[in-house]
Amino acid sequence: MRVLFFSVLRDLAGVSELEMAPAEGGDVAALLEEIYQRWPAMRDWDERIRVAVDLEYVGRDHALAGAAEV
């Protein structure tokens, strides 16, 4: 799936997008945890991060199976 970063998160990641396989557990929370392992400074923004899957805002428990873009 394609993961896009915007604003401060793009600055912290140093990239605007990357390809990732769905994280173990297959939901948004697991994906965020994987991202925080890669870029620990993003965890500081956790309370302000909003996640959209295929252009629709979703909760942290949203399954990522079949997702094309996050």
mmCIF file as Biopython writes it, N, C-alpha, C and O atoms, coordinates in Angstrom:
data_model
#
loop_
_atom_site.group_PDB
_atom_site.id
_atom_site.type_symbol
_atom_site.label_atom_id
_atom_site.label_alt_id
_atom_site.label_comp_id
_atom_site.label_asym_id
_atom_site.label_entity_id
_atom_site.label_seq_id
_atom_site.pdbx_PDB_ins_code
_atom_site.Cartn_x
_atom_site.Cartn_y
_atom_site.Cartn_z
_atom_site.occupancy
_atom_site.B_iso_or_equiv
_atom_site.auth_seq_id
_atom_site.auth_asym_id
_atom_site.pdbx_PDB_model_num
ATOM 1   N N  . MET A ? 1  ? 0.835   -1.159 0.000  1.0 0.0 1  A 1 
ATOM 2   C CA . MET A ? 1  ? 0.000   0.000  0.000  1.0 0.0 1  A 1 
ATOM 3   C C  . MET A ? 1  ? 0.889   1.233  0.000  1.0 0.0 1  A 1 
ATOM 4   O O  . MET A ? 1  ? 2.041   1.198  0.433  1.0 0.0 1  A 1 
ATOM 5   N N  . ARG A ? 2  ? 0.336   2.290  -0.484 1.0 0.0 2  A 1 
ATOM 6   C CA . ARG A ? 2  ? 1.060   3.558  -0.578 1.0 0.0 2  A 1 
ATOM 7   C C  . ARG A ? 2  ? 0.741   4.377  0.673  1.0 0.0 2  A 1 
ATOM 8   O O  . ARG A ? 2  ? -0.427  4.615  0.984  1.0 0.0 2  A 1 
ATOM 9   N N  . VAL A ? 3  ? 1.786   4.806  1.390  1.0 0.0 3  A 1 
ATOM 10  C CA . VAL A ? 3  ? 1.625   5.618  2.594  1.0 0.0 3  A 1 
ATOM 11  C C  . VAL A ? 3  ? 2.115   7.020  2.271  1.0 0.0 3  A 1 
ATOM 12  O O  . VAL A ? 3  ? 3.248   7.203  1.825  1.0 0.0 3  A 1 
ATOM 13  N N  . LEU A ? 4  ? 1.252   8.013  2.500  1.0 0.0 4  A 1 
ATOM 14  C CA . LEU A ? 4  ? 1.581   9.411  2.222  1.0 0.0 4  A 1 
ATOM 15  C C  . LEU A ? 4  ? 1.799   10.159 3.527  1.0 0.0 4  A 1 
ATOM 16  O O  . LEU A ? 4  ? 1.098   9.916  4.509  1.0 0.0 4  A 1 
ATOM 17  N N  . PHE A ? 5  ? 2.758   11.057 3.544  1.0 0.0 5  A 1 
ATOM 18  C CA . PHE A ? 5  ? 3.030   11.910 4.692  1.0 0.0 5  A 1 
ATOM 19  C C  . PHE A ? 5  ? 2.822   13.361 4.291  1.0 0.0 5  A 1 
ATOM 20  O O  . PHE A ? 5  ? 3.187   13.768 3.188  1.0 0.0 5  A 1 
ATOM 21  N N  . PHE A ? 6  ? 2.235   14.135 5.189  1.0 0.0 6  A 1 
ATOM 22  C CA . PHE A ? 6  ? 1.991   15.548 4.935  1.0 0.0 6  A 1 
ATOM 23  C C  . PHE A ? 6  ? 2.545   16.389 6.074  1.0 0.0 6  A 1 
ATOM 24  O O  . PHE A ? 6  ? 2.716   15.903 7.192  1.0 0.0 6  A 1 
ATOM 25  N N  . SER A ? 7  ? 2.824   17.658 5.779  1.0 0.0 7  A 1 
ATOM 26  C CA . SER A ? 7  ? 3.198   18.661 6.764  1.0 0.0 7  A 1 
ATOM 27  C C  . SER A ? 7  ? 4.431   18.232 7.560  1.0 0.0 7  A 1 
ATOM 28  O O  . SER A ? 7  ? 5.435   17.818 6.979  1.0 0.0 7  A 1 
ATOM 29  N N  . VAL A ? 8  ? 4.356   18.329 8.868  1.0 0.0 8  A 1 
ATOM 30  C CA . VAL A ? 8  ? 5.487   18.020 9.744  1.0 0.0 8  A 1 
ATOM 31  C C  . VAL A ? 8  ? 5.923   16.573 9.596  1.0 0.0 8  A 1 
ATOM 32  O O  . VAL A ? 8  ? 7.115   16.272 9.661  1.0 0.0 8  A 1 
ATOM 33  N N  . LEU A ? 9  ? 4.969   15.678 9.399  1.0 0.0 9  A 1 
ATOM 34  C CA . LEU A ? 9  ? 5.324   14.256 9.267  1.0 0.0 9  A 1 
ATOM 35  C C  . LEU A ? 9  ? 6.182   14.012 8.032  1.0 0.0 9  A 1 
ATOM 36  O O  . LEU A ? 9  ? 7.084   13.175 8.052  1.0 0.0 9  A 1 
ATOM 37  N N  . ARG A ? 10 ? 5.903   14.735 6.971  1.0 0.0 10 A 1 
ATOM 38  C CA . ARG A ? 10 ? 6.736   14.621 5.761  1.0 0.0 10 A 1 
ATOM 39  C C  . ARG A ? 10 ? 8.150   15.093 6.075  1.0 0.0 10 A 1 
ATOM 40  O O  . ARG A ? 10 ? 9.123   14.478 5.641  1.0 0.0 10 A 1 
ATOM 41  N N  . ASP A ? 11 ? 8.265   16.186 6.832  1.0 0.0 11 A 1 
ATOM 42  C CA . ASP A ? 11 ? 9.588   16.684 7.207  1.0 0.0 11 A 1 
ATOM 43  C C  . ASP A ? 11 ? 10.337  15.674 8.065  1.0 0.0 11 A 1 
ATOM 44  O O  . ASP A ? 11 ? 11.530  15.449 7.862  1.0 0.0 11 A 1 
ATOM 45  N N  . LEU A ? 12 ? 9.643   15.063 9.021  1.0 0.0 12 A 1 
ATOM 46  C CA . LEU A ? 12 ? 10.280  14.083 9.906  1.0 0.0 12 A 1 
ATOM 47  C C  . LEU A ? 12 ? 10.701  12.819 9.156  1.0 0.0 12 A 1 
ATOM 48  O O  . LEU A ? 12 ? 11.761  12.256 9.429  1.0 0.0 12 A 1 
ATOM 49  N N  . ALA A ? 13 ? 9.880   12.380 8.221  1.0 0.0 13 A 1 
ATOM 50  C CA . ALA A ? 13 ? 10.191  11.170 7.452  1.0 0.0 13 A 1 
ATOM 51  C C  . ALA A ? 13 ? 11.241  11.424 6.389  1.0 0.0 13 A 1 
ATOM 52  O O  . ALA A ? 13 ? 11.998  10.525 6.024  1.0 0.0 13 A 1 
ATOM 53  N N  . GLY A ? 14 ? 11.283  12.650 5.894  1.0 0.0 14 A 1 
ATOM 54  C CA . GLY A ? 14 ? 12.221  12.957 4.825  1.0 0.0 14 A 1 
ATOM 55  C C  . GLY A ? 14 ? 11.742  12.490 3.463  1.0 0.0 14 A 1 
ATOM 56  O O  . GLY A ? 14 ? 12.475  12.574 2.477  1.0 0.0 14 A 1 
ATOM 57  N N  . VAL A ? 15 ? 10.513  11.997 3.406  1.0 0.0 15 A 1 
ATOM 58  C CA . VAL A ? 15 ? 9.899   11.554 2.154  1.0 0.0 15 A 1 
ATOM 59  C C  . VAL A ? 15 ? 8.424   11.943 2.188  1.0 0.0 15 A 1 
ATOM 60  O O  . VAL A ? 15 ? 7.851   12.121 3.263  1.0 0.0 15 A 1 
ATOM 61  N N  . SER A ? 16 ? 7.819   12.075 1.031  1.0 0.0 16 A 1 
ATOM 62  C CA . SER A ? 16 ? 6.392   12.387 0.988  1.0 0.0 16 A 1 
ATOM 63  C C  . SER A ? 16 ? 5.538   11.131 0.855  1.0 0.0 16 A 1 
ATOM 64  O O  . SER A ? 16 ? 4.350   11.152 1.178  1.0 0.0 16 A 1 
ATOM 65  N N  . GLU A ? 17 ? 6.129   10.045 0.386  1.0 0.0 17 A 1 
ATOM 66  C CA . GLU A ? 17 ? 5.387   8.791  0.267  1.0 0.0 17 A 1 
ATOM 67  C C  . GLU A ? 17 ? 6.339   7.614  0.202  1.0 0.0 17 A 1 
ATOM 68  O O  . GLU A ? 17 ? 7.514   7.762  -0.133 1.0 0.0 17 A 1 
ATOM 69  N N  . LEU A ? 18 ? 5.812   6.432  0.531  1.0 0.0 18 A 1 
ATOM 70  C CA . LEU A ? 18 ? 6.572   5.200  0.416  1.0 0.0 18 A 1 
ATOM 71  C C  . LEU A ? 18 ? 5.603   4.042  0.295  1.0 0.0 18 A 1 
ATOM 72  O O  . LEU A ? 18 ? 4.420   4.170  0.608  1.0 0.0 18 A 1 
ATOM 73  N N  . GLU A ? 19 ? 6.109   2.928  -0.154 1.0 0.0 19 A 1 
ATOM 74  C CA . GLU A ? 19 ? 5.318   1.700  -0.268 1.0 0.0 19 A 1 
ATOM 75  C C  . GLU A ? 19 ? 5.598   0.844  0.961  1.0 0.0 19 A 1 
ATOM 76  O O  . GLU A ? 19 ? 6.751   0.633  1.339  1.0 0.0 19 A 1 
ATOM 77  N N  . MET A ? 20 ? 4.520   0.352  1.580  1.0 0.0 20 A 1 
ATOM 78  C CA . MET A ? 20 ? 4.653   -0.516 2.746  1.0 0.0 20 A 1 
ATOM 79  C C  . MET A ? 20 ? 3.635   -1.631 2.640  1.0 0.0 20 A 1 
ATOM 80  O O  . MET A ? 20 ? 2.551   -1.444 2.087  1.0 0.0 20 A 1 
ATOM 81  N N  . ALA A ? 21 ? 3.983   -2.787 3.168  1.0 0.0 21 A 1 
ATOM 82  C CA . ALA A ? 21 ? 3.011   -3.875 3.296  1.0 0.0 21 A 1 
ATOM 83  C C  . ALA A ? 21 ? 2.192   -3.593 4.547  1.0 0.0 21 A 1 
ATOM 84  O O  . ALA A ? 21 ? 2.704   -2.985 5.486  1.0 0.0 21 A 1 
ATOM 85  N N  . PRO A ? 22 ? 0.933   -4.019 4.583  1.0 0.0 22 A 1 
ATOM 86  C CA . PRO A ? 22 ? 0.153   -3.825 5.809  1.0 0.0 22 A 1 
ATOM 87  C C  . PRO A ? 22 ? 0.888   -4.420 7.005  1.0 0.0 22 A 1 
ATOM 88  O O  . PRO A ? 22 ? 1.438   -5.518 6.921  1.0 0.0 22 A 1 
ATOM 89  N N  . ALA A ? 23 ? 0.893   -3.694 8.115  1.0 0.0 23 A 1 
ATOM 90  C CA . ALA A ? 23 ? 1.585   -4.123 9.321  1.0 0.0 23 A 1 
ATOM 91  C C  . ALA A ? 23 ? 0.921   -5.349 9.929  1.0 0.0 23 A 1 
ATOM 92  O O  . ALA A ? 23 ? -0.252  -5.628 9.678  1.0 0.0 23 A 1 
ATOM 93  N N  . GLU A ? 24 ? 1.692   -6.079 10.736 1.0 0.0 24 A 1 
ATOM 94  C CA . GLU A ? 24 ? 1.128   -7.228 11.439 1.0 0.0 24 A 1 
ATOM 95  C C  . GLU A ? 24 ? -0.012  -6.737 12.327 1.0 0.0 24 A 1 
ATOM 96  O O  . GLU A ? 24 ? 0.134   -5.742 13.036 1.0 0.0 24 A 1 
ATOM 97  N N  . GLY A ? 25 ? -1.118  -7.418 12.289 1.0 0.0 25 A 1 
ATOM 98  C CA . GLY A ? 25 ? -2.305  -6.953 12.991 1.0 0.0 25 A 1 
ATOM 99  C C  . GLY A ? 25 ? -3.257  -6.315 12.005 1.0 0.0 25 A 1 
ATOM 100 O O  . GLY A ? 25 ? -4.471  -6.303 12.210 1.0 0.0 25 A 1 
ATOM 101 N N  . GLY A ? 26 ? -2.691  -5.782 10.927 1.0 0.0 26 A 1 
ATOM 102 C CA . GLY A ? 26 ? -3.480  -5.313 9.809  1.0 0.0 26 A 1 
ATOM 103 C C  . GLY A ? 26 ? -4.381  -4.124 10.028 1.0 0.0 26 A 1 
ATOM 104 O O  . GLY A ? 26 ? -5.318  -3.925 9.255  1.0 0.0 26 A 1 
ATOM 105 N N  . ASP A ? 27 ? -4.133  -3.308 11.071 1.0 0.0 27 A 1 
ATOM 106 C CA . ASP A ? 27 ? -4.972  -2.133 11.253 1.0 0.0 27 A 1 
ATOM 107 C C  . ASP A ? 27 ? -4.114  -0.869 11.318 1.0 0.0 27 A 1 
ATOM 108 O O  . ASP A ? 27 ? -2.885  -0.928 11.298 1.0 0.0 27 A 1 
ATOM 109 N N  . VAL A ? 28 ? -4.790  0.258  11.395 1.0 0.0 28 A 1 
ATOM 110 C CA . VAL A ? 28 ? -4.099  1.548  11.401 1.0 0.0 28 A 1 
ATOM 111 C C  . VAL A ? 28 ? -3.156  1.647  12.599 1.0 0.0 28 A 1 
ATOM 112 O O  . VAL A ? 28 ? -2.034  2.133  12.453 1.0 0.0 28 A 1 
ATOM 113 N N  . ALA A ? 29 ? -3.580  1.205  13.763 1.0 0.0 29 A 1 
ATOM 114 C CA . ALA A ? 29 ? -2.735  1.279  14.965 1.0 0.0 29 A 1 
ATOM 115 C C  . ALA A ? 29 ? -1.422  0.528  14.764 1.0 0.0 29 A 1 
ATOM 116 O O  . ALA A ? 29 ? -0.364  1.018  15.159 1.0 0.0 29 A 1 
ATOM 117 N N  . ALA A ? 30 ? -1.478  -0.646 14.161 1.0 0.0 30 A 1 
ATOM 118 C CA . ALA A ? 30 ? -0.272  -1.436 13.912 1.0 0.0 30 A 1 
ATOM 119 C C  . ALA A ? 30 ? 0.634   -0.737 12.906 1.0 0.0 30 A 1 
ATOM 120 O O  . ALA A ? 30 ? 1.855   -0.746 13.057 1.0 0.0 30 A 1 
ATOM 121 N N  . LEU A ? 31 ? 0.043   -0.133 11.887 1.0 0.0 31 A 1 
ATOM 122 C CA . LEU A ? 31 ? 0.830   0.595  10.901 1.0 0.0 31 A 1 
ATOM 123 C C  . LEU A ? 31 ? 1.524   1.782  11.554 1.0 0.0 31 A 1 
ATOM 124 O O  . LEU A ? 31 ? 2.710   2.014  11.319 1.0 0.0 31 A 1 
ATOM 125 N N  . LEU A ? 32 ? 0.796   2.535  12.372 1.0 0.0 32 A 1 
ATOM 126 C CA . LEU A ? 32 ? 1.405   3.678  13.055 1.0 0.0 32 A 1 
ATOM 127 C C  . LEU A ? 32 ? 2.548   3.223  13.948 1.0 0.0 32 A 1 
ATOM 128 O O  . LEU A ? 32 ? 3.582   3.889  14.008 1.0 0.0 32 A 1 
ATOM 129 N N  . GLU A ? 33 ? 2.383   2.113  14.636 1.0 0.0 33 A 1 
ATOM 130 C CA . GLU A ? 33 ? 3.447   1.607  15.500 1.0 0.0 33 A 1 
ATOM 131 C C  . GLU A ? 33 ? 4.688   1.277  14.678 1.0 0.0 33 A 1 
ATOM 132 O O  . GLU A ? 33 ? 5.808   1.558  15.103 1.0 0.0 33 A 1 
ATOM 133 N N  . GLU A ? 34 ? 4.493   0.683  13.509 1.0 0.0 34 A 1 
ATOM 134 C CA . GLU A ? 34 ? 5.617   0.383  12.617 1.0 0.0 34 A 1 
ATOM 135 C C  . GLU A ? 34 ? 6.306   1.668  12.152 1.0 0.0 34 A 1 
ATOM 136 O O  . GLU A ? 34 ? 7.533   1.737  12.089 1.0 0.0 34 A 1 
ATOM 137 N N  . ILE A ? 35 ? 5.510   2.670  11.832 1.0 0.0 35 A 1 
ATOM 138 C CA . ILE A ? 35 ? 6.064   3.963  11.417 1.0 0.0 35 A 1 
ATOM 139 C C  . ILE A ? 35 ? 6.829   4.606  12.559 1.0 0.0 35 A 1 
ATOM 140 O O  . ILE A ? 35 ? 7.907   5.160  12.339 1.0 0.0 35 A 1 
ATOM 141 N N  . TYR A ? 36 ? 6.295   4.547  13.782 1.0 0.0 36 A 1 
ATOM 142 C CA . TYR A ? 36 ? 6.976   5.135  14.942 1.0 0.0 36 A 1 
ATOM 143 C C  . TYR A ? 36 ? 8.290   4.416  15.247 1.0 0.0 36 A 1 
ATOM 144 O O  . TYR A ? 36 ? 9.226   5.031  15.758 1.0 0.0 36 A 1 
ATOM 145 N N  . GLN A ? 37 ? 8.365   3.134  14.941 1.0 0.0 37 A 1 
ATOM 146 C CA . GLN A ? 37 ? 9.627   2.412  15.120 1.0 0.0 37 A 1 
ATOM 147 C C  . GLN A ? 37 ? 10.680  2.947  14.151 1.0 0.0 37 A 1 
ATOM 148 O O  . GLN A ? 37 ? 11.862  3.039  14.482 1.0 0.0 37 A 1 
ATOM 149 N N  . ARG A ? 38 ? 10.234  3.289  12.974 1.0 0.0 38 A 1 
ATOM 150 C CA . ARG A ? 38 ? 11.143  3.788  11.934 1.0 0.0 38 A 1 
ATOM 151 C C  . ARG A ? 38 ? 11.514  5.248  12.162 1.0 0.0 38 A 1 
ATOM 152 O O  . ARG A ? 38 ? 12.661  5.640  11.950 1.0 0.0 38 A 1 
ATOM 153 N N  . TRP A ? 39 ? 10.543  6.056  12.595 1.0 0.0 39 A 1 
ATOM 154 C CA . TRP A ? 39 ? 10.734  7.491  12.845 1.0 0.0 39 A 1 
ATOM 155 C C  . TRP A ? 39 ? 10.177  7.834  14.225 1.0 0.0 39 A 1 
ATOM 156 O O  . TRP A ? 39 ? 9.052   8.324  14.320 1.0 0.0 39 A 1 
ATOM 157 N N  . PRO A ? 40 ? 10.933  7.589  15.294 1.0 0.0 40 A 1 
ATOM 158 C CA . PRO A ? 40 ? 10.438  7.785  16.661 1.0 0.0 40 A 1 
ATOM 159 C C  . PRO A ? 40 ? 9.899   9.190  16.947 1.0 0.0 40 A 1 
ATOM 160 O O  . PRO A ? 40 ? 8.984   9.333  17.759 1.0 0.0 40 A 1 
ATOM 161 N N  . ALA A ? 41 ? 10.433  10.211 16.312 1.0 0.0 41 A 1 
ATOM 162 C CA . ALA A ? 41 ? 9.974   11.581 16.568 1.0 0.0 41 A 1 
ATOM 163 C C  . ALA A ? 41 ? 8.521   11.786 16.170 1.0 0.0 41 A 1 
ATOM 164 O O  . ALA A ? 41 ? 7.878   12.718 16.653 1.0 0.0 41 A 1 
ATOM 165 N N  . MET A ? 42 ? 7.991   10.937 15.302 1.0 0.0 42 A 1 
ATOM 166 C CA . MET A ? 42 ? 6.582   11.078 14.905 1.0 0.0 42 A 1 
ATOM 167 C C  . MET A ? 42 ? 5.630   10.757 16.047 1.0 0.0 42 A 1 
ATOM 168 O O  . MET A ? 42 ? 4.497   11.238 16.070 1.0 0.0 42 A 1 
ATOM 169 N N  . ARG A ? 43 ? 6.089   9.947  16.992 1.0 0.0 43 A 1 
ATOM 170 C CA . ARG A ? 43 ? 5.236   9.590  18.132 1.0 0.0 43 A 1 
ATOM 171 C C  . ARG A ? 43 ? 4.807   10.840 18.905 1.0 0.0 43 A 1 
ATOM 172 O O  . ARG A ? 43 ? 3.724   10.866 19.491 1.0 0.0 43 A 1 
ATOM 173 N N  . ASP A ? 44 ? 5.643   11.864 18.907 1.0 0.0 44 A 1 
ATOM 174 C CA . ASP A ? 44 ? 5.297   13.116 19.592 1.0 0.0 44 A 1 
ATOM 175 C C  . ASP A ? 44 ? 4.050   13.768 19.003 1.0 0.0 44 A 1 
ATOM 176 O O  . ASP A ? 44 ? 3.399   14.573 19.668 1.0 0.0 44 A 1 
ATOM 177 N N  . TRP A ? 45 ? 3.721   13.432 17.784 1.0 0.0 45 A 1 
ATOM 178 C CA . TRP A ? 45 ? 2.569   14.009 17.084 1.0 0.0 45 A 1 
ATOM 179 C C  . TRP A ? 45 ? 1.346   13.104 17.118 1.0 0.0 45 A 1 
ATOM 180 O O  . TRP A ? 45 ? 0.320   13.438 16.524 1.0 0.0 45 A 1 
ATOM 181 N N  . ASP A ? 46 ? 1.432   11.978 17.793 1.0 0.0 46 A 1 
ATOM 182 C CA . ASP A ? 46 ? 0.385   10.960 17.748 1.0 0.0 46 A 1 
ATOM 183 C C  . ASP A ? 46 ? -1.022  11.498 18.014 1.0 0.0 46 A 1 
ATOM 184 O O  . ASP A ? 46 ? -1.956  11.141 17.295 1.0 0.0 46 A 1 
ATOM 185 N N  . GLU A ? 47 ? -1.190  12.330 19.009 1.0 0.0 47 A 1 
ATOM 186 C CA . GLU A ? 47 ? -2.526  12.836 19.347 1.0 0.0 47 A 1 
ATOM 187 C C  . GLU A ? 47 ? -3.117  13.727 18.260 1.0 0.0 47 A 1 
ATOM 188 O O  . GLU A ? 47 ? -4.328  13.946 18.219 1.0 0.0 47 A 1 
ATOM 189 N N  . ARG A ? 48 ? -2.266  14.236 17.387 1.0 0.0 48 A 1 
ATOM 190 C CA . ARG A ? 48 ? -2.748  15.134 16.331 1.0 0.0 48 A 1 
ATOM 191 C C  . ARG A ? 48 ? -2.805  14.499 14.950 1.0 0.0 48 A 1 
ATOM 192 O O  . ARG A ? 48 ? -3.236  15.138 13.989 1.0 0.0 48 A 1 
ATOM 193 N N  . ILE A ? 49 ? -2.380  13.264 14.846 1.0 0.0 49 A 1 
ATOM 194 C CA . ILE A ? 49 ? -2.370  12.590 13.549 1.0 0.0 49 A 1 
ATOM 195 C C  . ILE A ? 49 ? -3.769  12.090 13.209 1.0 0.0 49 A 1 
ATOM 196 O O  . ILE A ? 49 ? -4.412  11.405 14.004 1.0 0.0 49 A 1 
ATOM 197 N N  . ARG A ? 50 ? -4.223  12.447 12.016 1.0 0.0 50 A 1 
ATOM 198 C CA . ARG A ? 50 ? -5.475  11.917 11.471 1.0 0.0 50 A 1 
ATOM 199 C C  . ARG A ? 50 ? -5.105  11.042 10.295 1.0 0.0 50 A 1 
ATOM 200 O O  . ARG A ? 50 ? -4.263  11.408 9.475  1.0 0.0 50 A 1 
ATOM 201 N N  . VAL A ? 51 ? -5.730  9.895  10.215 1.0 0.0 51 A 1 
ATOM 202 C CA . VAL A ? 51 ? -5.393  8.914  9.178  1.0 0.0 51 A 1 
ATOM 203 C C  . VAL A ? 51 ? -6.586  8.735  8.246  1.0 0.0 51 A 1 
ATOM 204 O O  . VAL A ? 51 ? -7.723  8.568  8.688  1.0 0.0 51 A 1 
ATOM 205 N N  . ALA A ? 52 ? -6.301  8.774  6.957  1.0 0.0 52 A 1 
ATOM 206 C CA . ALA A ? 52 ? -7.320  8.486  5.951  1.0 0.0 52 A 1 
ATOM 207 C C  . ALA A ? 52 ? -6.873  7.244  5.180  1.0 0.0 52 A 1 
ATOM 208 O O  . ALA A ? 52 ? -5.697  7.085  4.853  1.0 0.0 52 A 1 
ATOM 209 N N  . VAL A ? 53 ? -7.825  6.381  4.902  1.0 0.0 53 A 1 
ATOM 210 C CA . VAL A ? 53 ? -7.575  5.198  4.080  1.0 0.0 53 A 1 
ATOM 211 C C  . VAL A ? 53 ? -8.428  5.340  2.835  1.0 0.0 53 A 1 
ATOM 212 O O  . VAL A ? 53 ? -9.654  5.427  2.904  1.0 0.0 53 A 1 
ATOM 213 N N  . ASP A ? 54 ? -7.760  5.360  1.702  1.0 0.0 54 A 1 
ATOM 214 C CA . ASP A ? 54 ? -8.448  5.540  0.418  1.0 0.0 54 A 1 
ATOM 215 C C  . ASP A ? 54 ? -9.412  6.731  0.469  1.0 0.0 54 A 1 
ATOM 216 O O  . ASP A ? 54 ? -10.579 6.634  0.089  1.0 0.0 54 A 1 
ATOM 217 N N  . LEU A ? 55 ? -8.871  7.871  0.961  1.0 0.0 55 A 1 
ATOM 218 C CA . LEU A ? 55 ? -9.542  9.183  0.983  1.0 0.0 55 A 1 
ATOM 219 C C  . LEU A ? 55 ? -10.667 9.312  2.007  1.0 0.0 55 A 1 
ATOM 220 O O  . LEU A ? 55 ? -11.447 10.262 1.936  1.0 0.0 55 A 1 
ATOM 221 N N  . GLU A ? 56 ? -10.771 8.380  2.960  1.0 0.0 56 A 1 
ATOM 222 C CA . GLU A ? 56 ? -11.803 8.474  3.992  1.0 0.0 56 A 1 
ATOM 223 C C  . GLU A ? 56 ? -11.140 8.387  5.368  1.0 0.0 56 A 1 
ATOM 224 O O  . GLU A ? 56 ? -10.405 7.441  5.651  1.0 0.0 56 A 1 
ATOM 225 N N  . TYR A ? 57 ? -11.409 9.392  6.231  1.0 0.0 57 A 1 
ATOM 226 C CA . TYR A ? 57 ? -10.836 9.363  7.575  1.0 0.0 57 A 1 
ATOM 227 C C  . TYR A ? 57 ? -11.370 8.164  8.342  1.0 0.0 57 A 1 
ATOM 228 O O  . TYR A ? 57 ? -12.559 7.850  8.284  1.0 0.0 57 A 1 
ATOM 229 N N  . VAL A ? 58 ? -10.460 7.491  9.072  1.0 0.0 58 A 1 
ATOM 230 C CA . VAL A ? 58 ? -10.809 6.266  9.791  1.0 0.0 58 A 1 
ATOM 231 C C  . VAL A ? 58 ? -10.200 6.294  11.191 1.0 0.0 58 A 1 
ATOM 232 O O  . VAL A ? 58 ? -9.330  7.113  11.488 1.0 0.0 58 A 1 
ATOM 233 N N  . GLY A ? 59 ? -10.667 5.396  12.033 1.0 0.0 59 A 1 
ATOM 234 C CA . GLY A ? 59 ? -10.132 5.233  13.377 1.0 0.0 59 A 1 
ATOM 235 C C  . GLY A ? 59 ? -8.927  4.321  13.381 1.0 0.0 59 A 1 
ATOM 236 O O  . GLY A ? 59 ? -8.576  3.718  12.368 1.0 0.0 59 A 1 
ATOM 237 N N  . ARG A ? 60 ? -8.305  4.234  14.535 1.0 0.0 60 A 1 
ATOM 238 C CA . ARG A ? 60 ? -7.086  3.431  14.677 1.0 0.0 60 A 1 
ATOM 239 C C  . ARG A ? 60 ? -7.357  1.937  14.544 1.0 0.0 60 A 1 
ATOM 240 O O  . ARG A ? 60 ? -6.433  1.171  14.271 1.0 0.0 60 A 1 
ATOM 241 N N  . ASP A ? 61 ? -8.589  1.511  14.729 1.0 0.0 61 A 1 
ATOM 242 C CA . ASP A ? 61 ? -8.924  0.088  14.644 1.0 0.0 61 A 1 
ATOM 243 C C  . ASP A ? 61 ? -9.354  -0.334 13.237 1.0 0.0 61 A 1 
ATOM 244 O O  . ASP A ? 61 ? -9.752  -1.481 13.033 1.0 0.0 61 A 1 
ATOM 245 N N  . HIS A ? 62 ? -9.280  0.575  12.276 1.0 0.0 62 A 1 
ATOM 246 C CA . HIS A ? 62 ? -9.683  0.290  10.894 1.0 0.0 62 A 1 
ATOM 247 C C  . HIS A ? 62 ? -8.731  -0.719 10.259 1.0 0.0 62 A 1 
ATOM 248 O O  . HIS A ? 62 ? -7.514  -0.535 10.299 1.0 0.0 62 A 1 
ATOM 249 N N  . ALA A ? 63 ? -9.276  -1.777 9.678  1.0 0.0 63 A 1 
ATOM 250 C CA . ALA A ? 63 ? -8.461  -2.798 9.003  1.0 0.0 63 A 1 
ATOM 251 C C  . ALA A ? 63 ? -7.890  -2.254 7.708  1.0 0.0 63 A 1 
ATOM 252 O O  . ALA A ? 63 ? -8.541  -1.479 7.008  1.0 0.0 63 A 1 
ATOM 253 N N  . LEU A ? 64 ? -6.675  -2.661 7.396  1.0 0.0 64 A 1 
ATOM 254 C CA . LEU A ? 64 ? -5.993  -2.163 6.199  1.0 0.0 64 A 1 
ATOM 255 C C  . LEU A ? 64 ? -5.995  -3.163 5.038  1.0 0.0 64 A 1 
ATOM 256 O O  . LEU A ? 64 ? -5.422  -2.879 3.987  1.0 0.0 64 A 1 
ATOM 257 N N  . ALA A ? 65 ? -6.610  -4.291 5.205  1.0 0.0 65 A 1 
ATOM 258 C CA . ALA A ? 65 ? -6.677  -5.288 4.137  1.0 0.0 65 A 1 
ATOM 259 C C  . ALA A ? 65 ? -7.284  -4.653 2.897  1.0 0.0 65 A 1 
ATOM 260 O O  . ALA A ? 65 ? -8.386  -4.107 2.948  1.0 0.0 65 A 1 
ATOM 261 N N  . GLY A ? 66 ? -6.572  -4.724 1.799  1.0 0.0 66 A 1 
ATOM 262 C CA . GLY A ? 66 ? -7.059  -4.191 0.538  1.0 0.0 66 A 1 
ATOM 263 C C  . GLY A ? 66 ? -6.865  -2.691 0.377  1.0 0.0 66 A 1 
ATOM 264 O O  . GLY A ? 66 ? -7.224  -2.139 -0.663 1.0 0.0 66 A 1 
ATOM 265 N N  . ALA A ? 67 ? -6.313  -2.025 1.366  1.0 0.0 67 A 1 
ATOM 266 C CA . ALA A ? 67 ? -6.105  -0.574 1.269  1.0 0.0 67 A 1 
ATOM 267 C C  . ALA A ? 67 ? -5.064  -0.268 0.200  1.0 0.0 67 A 1 
ATOM 268 O O  . ALA A ? 67 ? -4.035  -0.937 0.108  1.0 0.0 67 A 1 
ATOM 269 N N  . ALA A ? 68 ? -5.342  0.744  -0.600 1.0 0.0 68 A 1 
ATOM 270 C CA . ALA A ? 68 ? -4.400  1.159  -1.635 1.0 0.0 68 A 1 
ATOM 271 C C  . ALA A ? 68 ? -3.560  2.340  -1.185 1.0 0.0 68 A 1 
ATOM 272 O O  . ALA A ? 68 ? -2.396  2.466  -1.566 1.0 0.0 68 A 1 
ATOM 273 N N  . GLU A ? 69 ? -4.167  3.226  -0.355 1.0 0.0 69 A 1 
ATOM 274 C CA . GLU A ? 69 ? -3.466  4.456  0.035  1.0 0.0 69 A 1 
ATOM 275 C C  . GLU A ? 69 ? -3.856  4.840  1.459  1.0 0.0 69 A 1 
ATOM 276 O O  . GLU A ? 69 ? -5.031  4.836  1.828  1.0 0.0 69 A 1 
ATOM 277 N N  . VAL A ? 70 ? -2.847  5.169  2.237  1.0 0.0 70 A 1 
ATOM 278 C CA . VAL A ? 70 ? -3.047  5.601  3.627  1.0 0.0 70 A 1 
ATOM 279 C C  . VAL A ? 70 ? -2.392  6.946  3.790  1.0 0.0 70 A 1 
ATOM 280 O O  . VAL A ? 70 ? -2.425  7.521  4.878  1.0 0.0 70 A 1 
#
